[in-house]
Amino acid sequence: MLTITQALVDQIVAHARKDHPDEACGVVAGPAGSDRPERFLPMLNAAMSPTFYEFDSGDLLKLYRDMDDRDEEPVIVYHSHTATEAYPSRTDIAYANEPGAHYVLVSTADTDGLGEFQFRSFRILEGEVTEEEVRIVESY
């Protein structure tokens, strides 16, 4: 289960809406070993594409050095889908390289008739996708 604050959900969704029609992407870091997302780190989609996201390699290196200096790890890796449901694509699955991370997808397309966005979390391990419950709290 992913436990996340409403403030972080709001930041992720706002980033997805801001970058629409391109996919948005980023990380939420937390203390190493805690599984607690705390620090919102929006990234630039280097692909600048409505169907694909890619972290800039230089930005990613800076991000990992900064997290290492702070004794943090990527608790959430997020991105948006702009025209499809919030479910990992084959490409998303192939590029999922953080076995401990929650992979959050936000869809800015109303694909299920339930509103203007979906917010879902998955674990992706060795190509296996497992959806997990998202528990939204006011604070930890």
N, C-alpha and C positions, 0 to 999 in steps of 0.2 A: 504494500500500500504506500502511496505517496501522500505524505502530509505536507501541506504547503499553506502559507498565509494568503489571505484574500489580497493583500497588497501586492504580493508577487504575481498572483494570477492576473491581477489588473495590469501590471506592468508588461507581462508577456503578451496578453491580448492586445494592449495598446500598441506594442511594437508590431504585432502581426497586422493590425489595421493600418498603421502608419506606412508600412512598406508595401501593402497591397497596391497594385496587383502582383508585385514580385514576392517571392517567399522571403520571410524574415527568419533569422536564426540567431541563436545565442546560447549562453550557458548560465546556470545559476550555481554558484559555488557555495560550498559549506565547509565547516571544519572537517579535516580528514578523519574518516571513520565514524562520523556522526549520522550520516544519511539525513541531514537537516539542511535544506536549501535556505540560504540567507542572502547572498550577494548577487544581485541581478547584473548580468554582463551582456548587454546586447552586442551583437557582432554585425559587421557588414556582410551581406551576401555577395561574395566576390563574383558569383555567376550572374548576378542581377537578372534573375530569370523567374518567370511565373510558375515554372515546373521543376525547378532544381535549386538546391542551395549548396553553397560551398564556402567554407571558411577560408579566408586569405591565409596562406601559410605563415607569413610574417606576423600577422595579428595573432594567429593561433600560438605561435612560439612565445610571443610576449605574454599572452594570457596564461599559458602553462608556467612560465617563469614567475609571473606575479602570484599565481595560486600557490606555487611551491614556496615562495618567500613568506607567504601568509599561513602556511601549513593547511592549505585548503585542497579540495578536490572537486571535480565537476559532479555535482549531485544530480543536476538536471541538464540535459542537452535538449534544446527545444528548436522547433522550426514550424513554419506554417505551410498549409496547403491552401492554395487560392481558388481551386476549382473542383476539388475532390474532398471526400470525407477525411477526417483526422485519423488515418490509419497508415502505418508505415508501408511505403512502396518497396519494390524489390531493390531499388537503389538505396533507399534509407536503410534497409536491412543489411545490405552489402557493406555500407560505410559505418555501421554501428560498431565502434571499436572501444567503447567504455563499458566493460562488463558490469560494473557496479552502478552505472547511471540509470536514472529514470529518463526515458525518451518521451518527452511531451510533444504532442502535436496539437496545433490549433488550426481548425479549418475556418477560413473567412468566407466560405461558401455555405449557404444554407442547403446542405445536402440531405437533411433528414426531416425538414419541416419543423424543427424544434427551436429555431431562432437563427440569429445571424452568425453564430460561431459555435464550434464544438471545442472542448478542451478535454483531451484524453491523455492517459499516461500508459506507457508500455515498458516492459523489460525486454531487451533483445540480447540473447545470448547464443552464440554459435549458430546464428541464422533462425533461431526459434523466437517467435514473437508471442508474448503473453501480456494481455491487457491487465491492468491493475486498477484497483479502486483509488479514487482521488478524494482525500479528506481535506476540506478547506477550513482553516481555523483563523481566528483573529490574530492570535500570537502563539508563540511556543512557550 
